[in-house]
Amino acid sequence: MVFKLRCFVANLFGRWRLSLFEKVILANSILLIGEALVGLWVTSHTLEAQHYLIDTSFLILAALLGLFINVLLLRASFRPLFTLLSTIRTVSAGKTSERARITRSDAEISELAQAFNGMLDRLETIRREQTRLILQAQEEERRRLALELHDESSQNLTALLVHIEILSQNLQSLPETAVTNDARKQLAGGLDYLRGLTQDTLESIRTLAQQLRPSVLDDLGLYAAFRWLAEDGRQRLQLPLELRIEGVEDRTRGREGPALYETALFRIAQESLTNIARHANAYHVTMTLKQQQDYIYLRICDDGCGYDLAKHQTGTGIVGMRERANALGGTMKIFSQPGKGTTVEAILPLPVEHADEEVYA
């Protein structure tokens, strides 16, 4: 009998799809109502008729009051669980930085919240490491492509220029009777066209190789790379670009630094200048790179047209900059309003072994 009743209750709760809180409330309500009915039955058989109505009303009010107090107590007891459930829903919606609040009022819920937070921390660590490895692989591929463009394609085009120049000189040295003047002019014009086309292609390949992986970043370090980036930005933007660098030096003393941090800072600045060139219509740009005791700070500010952040937070360039910063435990924020320019700020915490040193690339 007890087993059948238990199965009936389980099937009933399962069919209604009630939450744990609702199930407890329903179970307690059934219990209170049952106790009230039993009390009414006992009262009807033991009390006189004139007192039955008063006692019945009292029992009903007592049952309702008990049910109300029961709901309040259960809600207070379940509040930590509700808070944890709300945090889980927030994380599921994509806000992975949210963490469950640890409460001391309930040991089991506190242990569950700590386990949930620990799982999120481990997942965040794994995600950052995966992103770092992906970005590192991208940089290695960029470096390889830049070297191939420089060593193979550039050398082939340079050899082609040499041969064009030799052909041009041979054409000029031909006797007047060898070719007609019209043919000579036509051949000379064709060689000049090939020379110009080859020179333009060679320059484009060199520019592409520098954009893929500037050799100055590997050879001379972060300070020199930012100076090169600022000069390149002035030429591309055709406007004043002010560069401020504090606490960051070259590799002139032969010391090695955190290359991943340098690459991330360089790429964030490079993407910011590219966005300014494409969209900002700015008149002045300020780029600040500063190292404090335990972090590096980068700020790129322009006085351009600005934009609505709510409509442009998911662009490929913005996502890439933010991923580079997050992969190293840092942050990247953008401040902008239509007509008021744009500011990009990135803060990267230095690794422990480099926190008290200057940055050397």
C-alpha positions in Angstrom: 0.0 0.0 0.0 2.8 2.4 1.0 4.7 1.5 -2.2 1.7 2.1 -4.4 1.1 5.5 -2.7 4.7 6.4 -3.2 4.6 5.5 -6.9 1.4 7.5 -7.3 2.9 10.6 -5.8 6.1 10.2 -7.9 4.1 9.9 -11.1 1.9 12.8 -10.2 4.9 15.1 -9.5 6.7 13.9 -12.6 3.7 14.5 -14.8 3.2 18.1 -13.5 6.9 19.0 -14.1 7.1 20.8 -10.8 10.3 22.4 -9.5 11.9 21.1 -6.3 10.5 24.1 -4.3 7.0 23.6 -5.7 7.2 19.8 -4.9 8.1 20.5 -1.3 5.4 23.1 -1.0 2.8 20.7 -2.4 3.9 17.9 -0.2 3.7 20.1 2.9 0.4 21.5 1.8 -1.0 18.0 1.4 0.3 17.1 4.8 -1.2 20.1 6.5 -4.5 19.6 4.8 -4.5 16.0 5.8 -3.8 16.9 9.4 -6.6 19.5 9.3 -9.1 17.0 7.9 -8.1 14.5 10.6 -8.5 17.2 13.2 -12.0 18.1 11.8 -13.0 14.4 11.9 -11.8 14.0 15.5 -13.5 17.3 16.5 -16.8 16.3 14.9 -16.9 13.1 17.0 -15.7 14.6 20.3 -17.1 18.1 20.6 -20.6 19.3 21.0 -22.5 20.6 18.0 -22.5 24.2 19.2 -18.7 24.3 19.4 -18.1 22.5 16.2 -18.3 25.5 13.9 -16.0 27.6 16.0 -13.4 24.9 16.3 -13.6 24.1 12.6 -13.0 27.7 11.7 -10.1 27.8 14.1 -8.6 24.7 12.6 -8.9 26.0 9.0 -7.3 29.3 10.0 -4.5 27.5 11.8 -3.9 25.3 8.8 -3.8 28.3 6.4 -1.5 30.2 8.8 0.8 27.1 9.0 0.9 26.8 5.3 1.8 30.5 4.9 4.6 30.2 7.5 5.8 27.1 5.8 6.0 28.8 2.4 8.0 31.7 3.9 10.4 29.4 5.7 10.9 27.2 2.7 11.5 30.2 0.4 14.2 31.5 2.8 15.7 28.1 3.0 15.7 27.7 -0.8 17.0 31.2 -1.5 20.7 30.1 -1.9 19.6 27.4 -4.4 17.5 30.0 -6.3 20.6 32.2 -6.4 22.8 29.4 -7.7 20.2 28.5 -10.4 20.1 32.1 -11.5 23.9 32.2 -11.9 23.8 28.9 -13.9 21.2 30.5 -16.2 23.3 33.6 -16.6 26.4 31.5 -17.5 24.3 29.4 -19.9 23.3 32.6 -21.6 26.9 33.4 -22.4 28.1 35.6 -19.5 30.9 33.2 -18.5 32.5 35.7 -16.1 29.6 35.3 -13.6 30.3 33.3 -10.5 28.0 31.8 -7.9 27.8 33.5 -4.5 29.2 31.4 -1.6 26.9 31.3 1.4 27.6 29.9 4.9 24.0 29.3 5.8 23.8 26.0 3.9 26.9 23.8 3.7 25.6 21.6 0.8 24.7 24.6 -1.4 28.0 26.3 -0.5 29.9 23.2 -1.6 27.8 23.0 -4.8 28.5 26.7 -5.6 32.3 26.2 -4.9 32.3 23.2 -7.2 30.4 25.1 -9.9 32.8 28.1 -9.6 35.8 25.8 -9.8 34.5 24.1 -12.9 34.0 27.6 -14.5 37.5 28.6 -13.6 39.0 25.4 -15.1 37.0 25.9 -18.3 38.1 29.5 -18.5 41.7 28.4 -18.1 41.4 25.8 -20.8 39.7 28.3 -23.1 42.4 30.8 -22.6 45.1 28.3 -23.2 43.4 27.0 -26.4 43.0 30.6 -27.6 46.7 31.3 -26.8 47.8 28.3 -28.7 45.6 29.2 -31.7 47.0 32.7 -31.8 50.5 31.4 -31.4 50.0 29.1 -34.3 48.5 32.0 -36.4 51.6 34.1 -35.7 53.9 31.2 -36.6 52.0 30.8 -39.9 52.2 34.6 -40.5 55.9 34.5 -39.9 56.4 31.6 -42.3 54.3 33.3 -45.0 56.1 36.6 -44.5 59.5 34.8 -44.9 58.4 33.0 -48.0 57.1 36.2 -49.6 60.3 38.0 -48.7 62.7 35.2 -49.6 61.0 33.6 -52.6 58.6 36.0 -54.3 60.6 39.2 -53.7 63.8 37.6 -54.9 62.0 36.3 -58.1 60.6 39.7 -58.8 63.9 41.4 -58.2 65.5 39.0 -60.7 62.8 39.8 -63.1 63.5 43.5 -62.7 67.2 42.9 -63.4 66.4 41.0 -66.6 64.0 43.7 -67.7 66.8 46.3 -67.2 69.2 44.1 -69.2 66.7 43.8 -72.1 66.2 47.5 -72.0 69.9 48.2 -72.3 70.3 45.6 -75.0 67.5 47.2 -76.9 69.2 50.6 -76.7 72.5 49.1 -77.9 71.0 47.7 -81.0 72.1 49.4 -84.2 69.7 51.7 -85.9 69.3 49.3 -88.9 68.3 46.3 -86.6 64.8 47.5 -85.8 62.7 50.3 -87.0 62.1 53.4 -84.8 58.5 52.5 -84.3 59.4 48.9 -83.2 62.1 50.3 -80.9 59.6 52.7 -79.2 57.0 50.0 -78.9 59.5 47.5 -77.3 60.8 50.2 -75.0 57.3 51.2 -73.9 56.5 47.5 -73.2 59.6 47.1 -71.1 58.9 50.3 -69.2 55.4 49.0 -68.5 56.7 45.6 -67.3 59.3 47.4 -65.1 56.7 49.6 -63.4 54.3 46.7 -62.9 57.0 44.5 -61.4 58.2 47.3 -59.1 54.6 47.9 -57.9 54.1 44.2 -57.3 57.4 43.9 -55.5 56.4 46.8 -53.2 53.0 45.3 -52.6 54.5 42.0 -51.6 57.0 43.7 -49.2 54.2 45.7 -47.6 52.1 42.5 -47.3 55.1 40.7 -45.7 55.5 43.5 -43.2 51.8 43.5 -42.3 51.8 39.7 -41.9 54.8 39.8 -39.5 57.0 42.9 -39.2 60.6 41.8 -38.9 61.3 44.7 -36.7 59.1 43.1 -34.0 61.3 40.0 -34.0 64.6 41.8 -34.5 64.5 44.9 -32.4 61.6 44.6 -30.0 58.3 46.2 -28.9 59.6 49.8 -28.7 61.0 49.8 -32.2 58.0 47.9 -33.5 55.6 50.6 -32.2 57.8 53.3 -33.7 57.5 51.5 -37.0 53.8 51.1 -36.6 53.3 54.8 -35.8 55.3 55.8 -38.9 53.4 53.4 -41.1 50.1 54.7 -39.6 51.1 58.3 -40.4 51.7 57.4 -44.0 48.5 55.4 -44.3 46.2 57.8 -42.4 47.9 61.0 -43.7 47.3 62.7 -40.4 49.2 63.5 -37.2 49.8 60.4 -35.0 51.3 61.0 -31.6 53.2 58.1 -30.0 53.9 58.0 -26.3 56.0 55.2 -24.8 56.9 54.9 -21.1 58.9 52.1 -19.4 59.3 50.0 -22.6 62.8 49.6 -24.1 64.5 47.9 -27.0 66.4 44.6 -26.9 69.6 46.6 -26.8 70.7 44.9 -23.6 70.2 41.3 -24.9 67.3 40.4 -22.6 64.4 38.3 -23.6 60.8 39.2 -22.7 57.3 37.8 -23.0 56.9 37.6 -26.8 53.3 36.6 -26.7 52.5 39.9 -24.8 54.4 41.9 -27.4 52.6 40.3 -30.3 49.2 40.8 -28.7 49.9 44.5 -28.0 51.2 45.0 -31.5 48.2 43.3 -33.2 45.7 45.2 -31.1 47.4 48.5 -32.0 47.6 47.4 -35.7 43.9 46.5 -35.9 42.9 49.7 -34.1 44.9 51.8 -36.7 43.3 49.8 -39.5 39.8 50.6 -38.2 40.7 54.2 -37.9 41.9 54.3 -41.5 38.7 52.6 -42.7 36.0 54.2 -40.6 37.0 57.0 -38.3 37.6 60.1 -40.5 39.8 61.4 -37.8 42.1 64.4 -37.7 44.4 63.3 -34.9 45.4 60.0 -33.3 47.2 59.4 -30.0 48.8 56.0 -29.2 50.1 55.4 -25.7 52.1 52.4 -24.5 53.1 52.2 -20.9 54.5 49.6 -18.5 53.7 49.7 -14.8 55.1 47.3 -12.2 52.9 44.4 -13.1 51.0 45.2 -16.2 51.3 46.8 -19.7 48.8 49.5 -20.7 47.9 50.4 -24.3 45.6 53.2 -25.4 44.7 54.3 -28.9 42.5 57.4 -29.1 41.2 59.2 -32.2 38.9 62.3 -32.6 36.9 60.8 -35.5 33.2 60.2 -36.0 32.9 57.5 -33.4 30.1 54.9 -33.6 27.4 53.2 -31.6 29.0 50.4 -29.5 25.7 48.4 -29.3 25.7 47.9 -33.0 29.4 47.1 -33.6 30.6 44.9 -30.7 30.7 41.7 -32.7 32.9 42.6 -35.6 35.7 40.3 -36.5 38.5 42.8 -35.7 37.0 43.7 -32.3 36.5 40.1 -31.3 40.0 39.2 -32.4 41.5 42.1 -30.3 39.4 41.0 -27.2 40.4 37.4 -27.6 44.1 38.3 -27.7 43.8 40.2 -24.5 41.6 37.6 -22.7 44.0 34.8 -23.7 46.7 36.5 -21.6 44.5 37.3 -18.7 44.0 40.9 -19.7 41.1 43.1 -20.8 40.3 45.1 -23.9 37.6 47.8 -23.8 36.3 50.2 -26.4 34.8 53.6 -25.6 33.0 55.4 -28.3 30.0 57.6 -29.1 28.8 59.0 -32.4 30.6 62.2 -33.1 32.9 61.9 -30.1 35.7 59.7 -31.4 36.8 56.3 -30.2 39.2 55.0 -27.5 40.6 51.5 -27.3 42.2 50.4 -24.0 44.0 47.2 -23.4 45.6 46.1 -20.1 47.7 42.9 -20.0 49.1 41.6 -16.7 52.7 40.7 -16.9 53.7 37.1 -16.1 55.3 36.8 -12.6 58.8 36.3 -13.9 58.6 39.6 -15.9 56.5 41.7 -13.6 59.4 43.5 -12.1 61.4 43.9 -15.3 61.3 46.2 -18.3 59.7 44.7 -21.4 62.3 43.5 -23.9 61.1 41.8 -27.1 
